[in-house]
């Protein structure tokens, strides 16, 4: 059976790319079709450089690295122009437009979807695009139409499953992503006296809540990721670490008292990464966090997205972290790579008898 993998884009190393790497372990000979590939990214090159990667015409546009978000309207067209005539099975892995591919009737198209596009369906916190709203409306219609090209959906979480049902009107089978436990097995955790939040600049991540809550309590906070500090104010006790490599992220997590997830996550693999180090998680009680955190055992939830509510949760974690280490470790093991690989292969056997 000839198999192809399709991924939205390869421009950064994150949770989605870790899952794609897992899929390449199941299908080591499968080429990867993607809109653009940043071969200058050393982590991406180390993980995918030996694979056959087919990029779209977007790769040929001068300066695409700084323009690829601006080129958003062209992404659906880019995926439609790929040719899959030689393949029996195509697996699209997406949070955006990779599922827009066109295949022959006899070719099975399985879409592993972690969420319908956040920016289109208002999961990113932005509800109006002003003059761009007409474009977004057209892209929403296109997104629903292109979903009909998928033979079967796999959802990355119950949260994703509900979204897929609501927006595309189809059922899906859940296959949870994995946490790579090997990254943490030789790491010794300790209490460095600080909390951690890991997020990009997206507003739905609500890094501002973590900063305000920790500032109110006088707790130390380390912020990992590309964040616009100008919007956060000058707060003592907050260290903006910027984007770190995998090794440094693990070191910072190993010393935290707890991880903070103040926004709504599709699934939130970082929650399990913290738990793999025996660290508790304090998270907003919505989205994928409900599937990775066991209330009172591996973390705590706060019900309202306010700094005061988050602060109340932080006070609980601050004094009880060490008592729950084994609970966190056990919970993380439920989402191991071995469990993922077995679940994914079993799901495909059930769906297409392969």
N, C-alpha and C positions, 0 to 999 in steps of 0.2 A: 504493500500500500504506500503510495506517494503522499507525504504529508507536508504541508506548509504552515508556518506560523506568521501571524500578522500582528504588529504592535503599533500603537499610535505614533510614537516617535522615540528615538534614542538620543536624548540630549542631556539627561541627568541620571544619576544613579539613586534610585529610591525603592520603595516597597514594590511598585509594579514591575520594576526591572529585576528585582530579586525573584519574583514569581516567574517572570519570563525565563530567567536562568534555570529555574526548576523545570519548566516545560521543555527546555532544551535537553535536560537529562532524560526525559521520557522519549523525546524525538531528536536524538543527537545529529541526525543527518538532514533534518528539516531546515530549509532556507528560511530566513526571517525577512519578511516584507515590512517596510516601515516608511513613513513619510520622509524623515531626515535622520541621519546618523552622524553624531559628532565624534569622529574618530580621534579628535585631539583630546577628548576626555579620557584620561589614562585608566580610570576605573571601568568605563564602558569598553574600552579597547581590551583590557585584561580579561573581561568576562565574555565578550562577544567577538573579539577581533579575529578569531579562527573560524567563525561561522560565515556562511555565505549570506551576505546582507544585500538585499535589493531595495534601493531607495527610489523615491518618486522624482518627478521633474522639479519639485521644490528644492531638492539638493543642489540643483544647478543654478539657482538664483543667487547672484552675488550678494554677499552679506546676509544670507539667510539666518545665521546664528542670532542676529539682533532683530530680525524681521519675522521670525517664524510664528510669533503670536499675532502679528499684524496680518499675516497671510491666512488667517483663520478661514475665510470664505472659500479658499482653494483646497482645503484639506479633503472634503468629500470627493472632489473631482480627482485629486491625487490618488485616492484609494480605488476609485472606480476604474482607473486606467491600468491597474495591474492585471496581468493575465495568469489565470490559474487553470488553464486547459489541461495541463499535464498532471494535475493533482486529484487524488481521490478524496482527501480530507483536508480541509482548511480550518485552522483554529485561530480565530481573531481574539485578541486579548486587549481589552479596551476600557477606557472611561470616556472616550470621545467618539472618533469617527472610523476606527479600524473596521468596524462591522459593516461599513458602507461598500465593501468589496462586492463584486459581481462574479458569481460562479455558474458553471453549467448545472443543469438540473440533476445530473447524475453525481455531482460532487457534493459531499456533505459539508455544510458550514456550521461549525460549533462556535458560539460566541461565549467566551468567558468574560463576563461583565462585572466590574466592581461598582459601577454606578452609571446610570445615564449621564450625559454631560452635565456637570454641575452648573456651569455658567448659563446653559440654556434653560434649565428647569429650576433655577433659583435655589439650588442647594449650596451655592457659594456665598449666600448672604446678600447678593445684589439682586434687586427686584425690578430695576428699570434702567435701560441703557440709553435713554434719551433719544437722540436722533438715530442711534443704531438699533432701536427696538424693532423697526421694520425688518432689518436683516435677521435679527434674532428670531422673529416670528417665522420667517421663511425657513430658517435652519431647524426650528422645532418641527415644522411640517416635514421637512426632509428627513430629519432624524427618525420620526415615526414611520415614514415610508420605507427607509432603508432597513429598519428593524425587521421588516417582512422578508428580507433576503436571508435571514438566519433560519436554519433548520431547527436548531435547539439552543436554548440559552442555559449557561451555567452561571450561577450568581455567586459572588465572593462573600456574601453574608446574608443574613435574614433581612437586614436593612436594604441591601441591594435587591433582594428578591421582591420586596414590597414595592420598591421604586419601579422595577422592570414590569411588574404586574400593572401598576397604576398608569404608567406612561405608554407602554407598548401593548398592554392587554394580553400578555402571554405568561404562561407558567415557566418556572425555571427550577433547576435542581441546585442545591447549595454545595459548593466545594470551598471550604475555608482556605485562605492563603496560609502560608507557614512562617514560622519564626526559625531562623537558622541557629539552632542551639549550639552548634560547633563554635560559633563566634564568641560564646560566653563561658565555655566549659572550664577554661583555665584562668578565668578572671576572678580575682578576689574582691568581693564587695566590702565597702566600709562606709561609715557615716561621716561624710565631709561637712555636714551641717548646712547643706543648701538644698533647694528644690530645683527642678529642671523643667523647662518647657521646650519642645522641639517643634518648630513650625516654619513654614515659608511666610512670605509677606501677605498671603491671602487673608482678607478680612474675616472670613468665616472661621479661621483658626483662633481668633479672639485672644491673641497674645497679650493685648492690653489688659484683660481681666486678671491674668496671672501676675502681671507687673503691679497693678493697683492693689490686689489682695495681699501680695507679699510685702509691699511697701507699708500697708496699713498695720501689718503684724510685726514689722521689723525683721522679717525672714529674708535670708539671702536667696537670690534667684539667679540661675544661669540660663540664658536664652541661646539656644542653638538654632541657626538658620539665618537666612537672609531677611532681615527685618529693618524697616525704615525707622530708625531710632528717633528721627525728628518728630514723628507722630506720637511717641511714647512719653515724652517729657523727660526731665532730668530727675531720675529716681536713685537715691542712694541704695546700695545693697543689690543692685541689678547689674549683672555682667553680661554684655552682649558679645558672644563668642564668635558669631558669624557662622559661615559654612565650614564644617569640620569633616575630615575623612572618617571612614568607618572606625578605625582604631581609636581615634580621639573621642568619637561619640560614645563608644563603649566605656572608655576610661571616665568620662564625665558622668555617665549614667551609673557607673559602679560606685561613685561616691555620693550620690544624692540620697536624701531622705525619702523622696517620693517623686514620681513624675506627675506633671500636671497636664491634663488634656481639657482645655477650657472651651473648645469648639465642638462642632458636630462632625465626627469622622465617619467615612464610609464604612470602614472596619477598624482601622487603627492598629497596624502591626507594631507600632512603637510601644503600645501598651504591653504587648507580649514580650518585646525586647527588654523592657524594664523588669517585668516579672521573671524573665529568665535569669536575671541577676539578683532575684530575691527582693526586688523593690516594689512597694505598693504604688497604686495609681489613684489619683483623685481626678474625677472626670465629670463633665456635664452629662446629665442623665438623659441622653438622646443618642440615636445613631448606633454605630457599631460598637461603641464602648460597652453597651449593655450585653454584648456577646462575648467580650473578652475579660470582663472584670466581675468577680463574685463579691457582691456587697458584703462588707464586714469581714471578708476573709482575704481578698487580694487587693482591696481598695475601697474607696467610698465615692458616692455620687453626690453632686449638688444639683438641686432642682431648678434653680433659676440662674440665668446668665448675668449675675451681678457679682461685683467684687465682694460684697458682704457674705453672700451665700458660699462662694468659693473659699473665703477666709475661714468660715466655720468648718469646712471640710479639712482644710490644711491644719487647723489646730488639732483635729482628731488624729491625723496621720503623724503629726510631729512627735507625738508621745507614744505611739503604738507600733511604729514601723518594724522593729526587730522581732516582734512576736509572730509576725505573719510570713516570714521568709519562706518556710517550707511550703505553705499554701501557694505562694506565688510560683515557686519552682514547679510544683506539681501541675498547676494550671497551664503554665507555658508548655509543658510536655504534651499536652493534648493537641497542640498545634504544631507539632514537629514536621520536618520535611518528609519523613517517612510516612506519616499519616496523610499528608497532602498527596504524595505521589500515588499511594494506594487508592485514595479516594477519587482522584482524578481519573485514573485508569479504569477503576470500577464504574464510574459514571459514564464514561465513553462506551464501555461494554454494554451497559444497560440501554443507552440511547441509540447506538448504531451497530451494536453486536460486533464490536471490533476489539 
